[in-house]
């Protein structure tokens, strides 16, 4: 066990800095992925609402067409 903890101190500082930079990039990508997932969920909710309204409008339009056909 003592030998393993000594290994951490033997890692060069430049390698630790590069690993830190890589971790920062991965954290940034993770944040973007989370934001994209939230955006996709909200977008799908709004699309479902819009589709329901369009379906309702199409039904009303079909009813109006039927009424106009029956008037002739």
C-alpha positions as CSV (number, residue, x, y, z in Angstrom):
1,X,0.0,0.0,0.0
2,X,2.8,2.4,0.8
3,X,4.3,1.9,-2.6
4,X,1.0,2.8,-4.4
5,X,0.7,6.1,-2.6
6,X,4.3,6.9,-3.5
7,X,3.4,6.4,-7.2
8,X,1.1,9.4,-7.1
9,X,3.9,11.6,-6.2
10,X,6.1,10.2,-9.0
11,X,3.7,11.4,-11.7
12,X,5.2,14.4,-13.6
13,X,3.4,17.7,-13.1
14,X,3.0,18.2,-16.8
15,X,1.0,15.0,-17.1
16,X,-1.2,16.1,-14.2
17,X,-1.8,19.4,-15.9
18,X,-2.8,17.7,-19.1
19,X,-5.1,15.4,-17.2
20,X,-6.7,18.4,-15.5
21,X,-7.3,20.1,-18.9
22,X,-8.9,16.9,-20.2
23,X,-11.1,16.7,-17.2
24,X,-12.2,20.3,-17.8
25,X,-13.0,19.6,-21.4
26,X,-15.1,16.5,-20.3
27,X,-17.0,18.5,-17.7
28,X,-17.8,21.2,-20.4
29,X,-19.0,18.5,-22.8
30,X,-21.1,17.0,-20.0
31,X,-22.8,20.4,-19.4
32,X,-23.5,20.8,-23.1
33,X,-25.0,17.3,-23.2
34,X,-27.2,18.0,-20.2
35,X,-28.4,21.3,-21.8
36,X,-29.1,19.5,-25.1
37,X,-31.1,16.8,-23.3
38,X,-33.2,19.4,-21.5
39,X,-33.7,21.3,-24.8
40,X,-34.8,18.1,-26.6
41,X,-37.3,17.2,-23.8
42,X,-38.8,20.7,-23.8
43,X,-38.9,20.8,-27.6
44,X,-40.7,17.5,-27.8
45,X,-43.3,18.8,-25.2
46,X,-43.9,21.9,-27.2
47,X,-44.1,19.9,-30.5
48,X,-46.8,17.6,-29.0
49,X,-48.8,20.6,-27.9
50,X,-48.5,22.2,-31.3
51,X,-49.5,19.0,-33.0
52,X,-52.6,18.6,-30.9
53,X,-53.6,22.2,-31.8
54,X,-53.1,21.5,-35.5
55,X,-55.1,18.3,-35.3
56,X,-57.9,20.2,-33.6
57,X,-57.8,22.9,-36.2
58,X,-57.9,20.3,-39.0
59,X,-61.0,18.7,-37.4
60,X,-62.7,22.1,-37.2
61,X,-61.8,22.7,-40.8
62,X,-63.3,19.4,-41.9
63,X,-66.5,20.3,-40.0
64,X,-66.6,23.7,-41.7
65,X,-66.1,22.0,-45.1
66,X,-69.0,19.6,-44.4
67,X,-71.3,22.5,-43.3
68,X,-70.4,24.4,-46.5
69,X,-71.0,21.3,-48.7
70,X,-74.4,20.7,-47.1
71,X,-75.5,24.3,-47.8
72,X,-75.3,23.9,-51.5
